[in-house]
Amino acid sequence: MSDANGAVFVPAQSNPAKVKDRALCSFVTSGKGAFNAKEGRLLLLPLGLEALGGVVKRLSDWIVSQGGVMCGGAEDHGHLRSLAERYMRDHRRTLWGAHWGYQFIFARFDSRGEVSIGKPDLPVLEVQEVEPGGLRRLWVVPSHGDALTGRELLGCQGCGALWSGDSPLEPQVEPGEMGDLPPMEEVHTPSTSTIEDLCRFLGVEPRDTIKTVALMEDGGGRLAAGLVPGDMGLSYAKASRALGYRVVMADDRAVRSLFGPCAGYLGPVGIQGGDIIAHDSLRTPRPMVAGANRVDHHLRNVVPLRDFRCSFADLGALTPGSPCPRCGGSLAPRPVRVVGEVTIPDDPGEMGFTVSSREGRESFSTVALGRVDLVALLLAMEESES
């Protein structure tokens, strides 16, 4: 059966060529729903509604088991905040959940700013990643690929751990002292605008070079330089979080403003008018090679904090081939289905509120905001069973 455009398919039909999500095909052909390929919308039939009800009950029971309360009619986190602000004084419920359509949302409020949020009793894995202004916990299920709510993460070929390219990592600082390090010197390095060419020319390893990435505030405004070892990529999400404003790759005009006309030879020494933030491993004092902000020239024996001032943070991006932070094995692309997420803001007071009672006034912060895509969760469960 199909509509006039042949966009909807139901159990009697074979899989249209455009639909590649095997779990979706199984869900539909088993009689749980119909899919409108033109609109990308899944319509639940009685069997699908029954499955949806079971998932909602498990999530609701999870909220209640943590001392939370379920409510109806709340469509977004702002509604949950309004309910909590109104009833917190009498009921002291700090976790609020709601089910609306195909979405399940929840929020945690705390007067001490402490984050206490678990994971529901569902077959999902949790992967942490940094985002501008906070931390996100992704709830995912490994997939065969081509999922409607799919995403590519990184899986370890050794221990099997899952990572995001922006997953938070432990500091990589080795003990060391400034000591008697050689003075910085400028060297002529013709046609070495890439890390590979530079290392070949000077006979150094990528880890002994400083890669300088020009950054600008999204929408214009502030400028910055992000520094990582030459064998590492920079995470824009981590740089944004560390700087306190969202950054993107600087355009040519911004690069010239901060460094001058020297693309391919950027370095942190001598620049003014911008923030400098460096990967935490660069805190260890040792001689390194950096761009001289002059075409065909680099600086040898550059030492952070001796030759330039900067702040330090976790800035590294994981990529295919990176060593697993847990076991050192090689990371490779791994498709997953994203079924939900929990956002933990760095500034929990942004959606805060104050409650007055006989005991006085008490301030609550929004320490966690979560959502579950119920359709994605149903399809993930379908894929695991098929």
ABEGO torsion letter per residue (X at the ends): XBBAAGABBBAABBBBAABABAAAAAAAAAGABBBBAAAGBBBBBAAAAAAAAAAAAAAAAAAAAAGBBBBBGBABAAAAAAAAAAAAAAAGBABBBBBBEABBBBBBBBAAGBBBBBBBBBBBBBBBBBBBGEBBBBBBBBBAEGBAABBBBBBBAAAGBBBBAABBBBBABBBEBAEBBBBBBBBBBBGBABAAAAAAAAGBBAAABBBBBBBBBBGEEBBBBBBBBAABBBBAAAAAAAAGBBBBBBBAAAAAAAAEBABGABBABGBBGBBBBBBAAAABBBBBBBBAGBBGBBBBGBBBGAABBBBBBBABBBBBGBBBAAAGBBBBBBBBBBABBBBBBABAAAABBBBBBAAEBBBBBBABBBBBBAAAAAAAAAAAAX
